[in-house]
Amino acid sequence: MAIFGGGDRGKVTREILILGTGAMACLCAARLSLAGISVTMLGSWPEGLQALRENGVRLVESSQPPPPPSEEHFQGREQISPVRVVTRPGECAGVRYALVLVKSWQTGRVAKQLAECLPADGLALTLQNGLGNRETLMESLGSERVALGVTTSGATLLSAGRVRAVGSATVSLGEHLRLEPLVEALRIANFRVEVVADTESLLWGKLVVNSAINPLTALLRLPNGELLTRPAARSLMGEVAAETARVAAAQGIVLPYSDAVAAVEAVAQRTAENISSMLRDVQRDAPTEIEAINGAIVRAGEQVGVSTPLNRTLWQLVSSLRSL
């Protein structure tokens, strides 16, 4: 059963702060803005901020895959929505609800920004990849101002401020006393939202998927669905998922599905057209989230005595793609 604060029951927040300007940040911003909710985006990517200021956030939705390799020229049904863009936390002080959608290596920075602008009765919801984001946010904000969620929604950034939705828009959230207004806002923005009691199950359920799909797509330079069409890649993807699931089981974590291999293949199928965020980062020679995903799984495995040679190898290979 979902737990909400009595004072906020039945309310929908009409103003949301989004930290980040990447694919998932733009997808959430677009859907929320189209639903009539005022969206402020706090970011640090100059090109993204400029595009959002000049053109708003542009959401492209189509069931047809884009013609490779020029995704930025993909044409589909496009909706443009206004958003407020800021670069300093003082410019968004007082907004009670925030979605944290930056890369895991940026969490420490935005945690300090939120400490400056999020009110005492506010709530920051992390929908990020990897382990440790919630804990980093809690160090600056306290547990009462941090909620955990995961999403398997797919999004591809076609160009700065222009995003293509891929697959279903699903968000799973852990229970929190202040959560209901944000839940209702996400629902009216056409996200399928569920609230569950076991947040560790949520976190590790997504981690299994990310650990198997993201590094392989980054190394092989393939969209998610292509992993299913190549027997060797499909087999390795399943083996990585099973290895990560064993680490979760050793910690007593019950995953939100019974078959890790079937689960990761289902996500790869639902997001077949999607270019993973890790592959995007590799293409831009930008930092990846490999440390918070496969690296974190290796460390967790060491703590519970589970060998993780596949996760370790993927961690080392992806880390080797970028020069220091």
N, C-alpha and C positions, 0 to 999 in steps of 0.2 A: 504493500500500500504506500502511496506517495505521502510524504509528510510536508506540509506547508505551514507557514506562519498564519495565525488566525487573522491578523490585521490586513494581510495582503490577499486573503482568499477572494477569488472571483475577479481580481484586478488584472489588467493588462498594461504593462509598461508601454508608454508612447514614445520613449526616447532610449536609445541604446548606443553605447560606445563600443566600437570595434577596434581592437588593436591588431594592426597588420593591414597590408594592401595586396596580398597575394591572392591566389586562386580561391581558396575557401573564404577568405575575408571578403572578397568581392562578391562571391556567390551569396553569402549571408546578407551582406549589405544590400544587394539588389532585391532579394526576396523580401526583406524587412521593409525597405523603402517602398516597394510596390504595394505592400500591405498597409501603407499609410503611417508607418512608424518613422520617426525622425532618427536618422543615423548619422553619427559622427565617427569619422575614421581617423585614428591617430597612428601615424606611420613615420618611417625614416627613409623610404626609397624615393628619391627625388623624381624620377620619371613617372612612377606610379602616382605620386601625390599630384603632380602637374596634370596628368591625364584625368584624374578624378575631379580636380577643380574645374578644368575646362569643359569636360564632356559628361560629368556624372559617371556613375557606374553602369556599364553596358552588359546586359545579360543576353546571351544567345542560346536558344533552346531548339534542338532539332533531334529527331530520331536517326538522322542520316549521319554517317561518319564524314569527317572533313576530308577533302582531297589532299593527300600528302604530296610534298612536304610543306606546303604553304598554309599552315593552320591559321596564321594571322589574317589570312584573306578569306577564311571560311564564312560563308553566307548562310544565314538561317533567320528565324524569327527573332528580331532583336528588340529588346525593351531597354529604354534609357531612364534611369532614375537619379534624382538629385541626392547628393550626400554632402555633408559638411566635412571639410578636411582641415586637420590641425597637425602641428608638429610639436607642440609643447603641452604637457599635462595641465598646465594652468588654464589653457583655453577650453578645457572640457570639465572643469571642476563642477561637482554637484550631480553629474549623471550617475544614477544609482546602479545601473546594470551595465556590465561590460562583458563582451565576448573576447577571449584571448585566442588569437589565431595566428600568432607569429611562429617562426621556427623555434624548436626547443632550445637552441643555443642563444636565442634572444630573450628567453624568459626572464632571466635575472634583470635585464635592463627594463623591461616593461613592468616588472613587479615594483620596481622603485618608482616608475611613473604613476602606476595606480595608487601607490601609497600617498602620492601628492594630491590626486584628484578624486579618488573614490571616497564618498562619505562614509561615516561610521556605520550606517545602516545599509550600505551598498553590498553588491555581490559581483564577483568576477567569476565567470564560468570558463574553464579551459576546455577547449575541444581539440587540443593539440595532439600530435603524434608522440609516442615514446613515453619513457618513465621519467619521473622526477619533476615534471612541470608543476603539479599541484603542490608538492612540498616546497618548491622554490617560491611560489606565490604566497604560500602560507607563512613563510619566514618574514615577509614584508607586510602582509595583510591580516594575518591571524586566520584561524580555521573558520570563524563565523562569516568571513567575507570571501570564501573560496568554495566553489562547487566544481565537481568533476563530471565531464561528459565525454562521449565519443561519437563520432559520426563516420559512416562508411559512404557518405555522399561523395560522388565524384565531381571534380571541377578541373577544367583546363584553362589556364590563363592564355588567351589568344594573343593579347598584347596588353600593354599597361592599361589597367582599368576596364578591360574587356574580357569577360569570362564566359566559357561554355559549360553549361550544366551537363553532367554525364551520370546516368543512372538515377535511382530514387533518392529523394532527399530525406534521409533518416537520421534522427538524433536520439541517442540513449543517454539518460542523465541519472546520476546518483541522487538520492534523496537529500534535501536541504530545506531548512525552515523558511528561507527567503525566496525560494525558487519559483513559486507559482506564476507571478507576473511575467517572468521570462519564458516559462513554458507556454503560456497562452500566446505570447507574442510570436514565438516560433511556430506555433500551430496555425495561427492566422496567416503566417507567411508561407504556408504550404509545406512545412516540414512535418514529417511523421515523427511524433515525439512519444517516447516511453520513459517512465520514471521507475527505476528499480532500486532495490535495497543494497545489492552487492556491487559496490563500485570497483572492487578489485577484479571481479569477474568481467565487468565492462572493459576495464583497462587492459587486462591481459587478453581478452577476446580480440580486441583490435590489434594488440601487439603481435599476436600470432600471425595475423593477416599481413601486417606491415613488414614483419621480419622476413616473410617469404616472398612477397611481391616487390616491395620497393627496391631492395638492393639488386635483385635479378634484372628488373627492368632497367636500372641504372647501368649495370655492367653490360647488358646485352643490347642496350639502346632500343628497347621495344616498348610499345604500348601494352597495357596490362593484359589484354586479351590474347596477344600473341604468345604469351607463355603457355597457353593451353594448346596451341597448335603445333608446338615443337615438343616431341616426346621427351627428350632429355631435360629440357627446361621445366616441363610439367612435372616430371618425376622429382627433380631437385626441389622445386617449389613445395611439393608435398612433404618431402623429407625434412625440409627446414621447418615447416609448420608443425610437424610431429615432434621435432626436437624442442621447439619453443613450448609446445603444450606439455612436454614432460617436465620442464622447469616449473611451469605453473602448477602442475599436479604435485610436485615435490614440496611446494609451499602450502599445499592444502587449498589451492584456488580452484574453484569449480568454474570452468569456462561456460559461456552462454550457449554452447552447442556441444554435441556429443562427439562429433567427428571433425577434427581440426583440418584434415585434408579436404574433406567435402566443403567445409566452410570457406577455406581460402580459394578453392576453385570457383565457388559460387560468387564470391566477391570479384574475382578476376573476370568472370563472365558478365556480371552486372555492370562493371566499369571497363568493359573491353576496349572502348575507344580512348580511355583516359591515358594521358601521359603522367606518370607518377611525379609527385613533387620532388622525389630524390633524383629522378632522371632529369627534370628541369634544372635542378641545382647543378648537376654534373655538366649539363650542356652549357651552363653559364659560368662554369668554373667557380661556383659559389660554395660556401660551406654546406654540408649535408647534415641530416639528422641521424646519420649512422651510429654516432656515439650513444644517442638516447634510445636507439632501437636495438640493433644487434649487439652493440657494445654493452648496453645495460643488461641484456639477456645473458651474455657471457658472465658478467659479474654476479648476477643473480644465481646462475647455475653453480658458480664456484662456492657460493654461500650455502647451498643446499646439497652439494656433492653430485651434481648432474653434469656430465660432460657435454659440451656444446661445440664440437669441432666445426660444424657447418656454419653456425652463427659467427664463430671466431674468424673463419676464413672469409666470409662475406664482409665482416667488419674491416678486416685488414685490406681486402681488395678495394673496397670503395674508398677507404681512407687513403689508399695509394694513388687514387686517380687525381688527387689535388696536391700540387706542390705547396710547400710551406712558404 
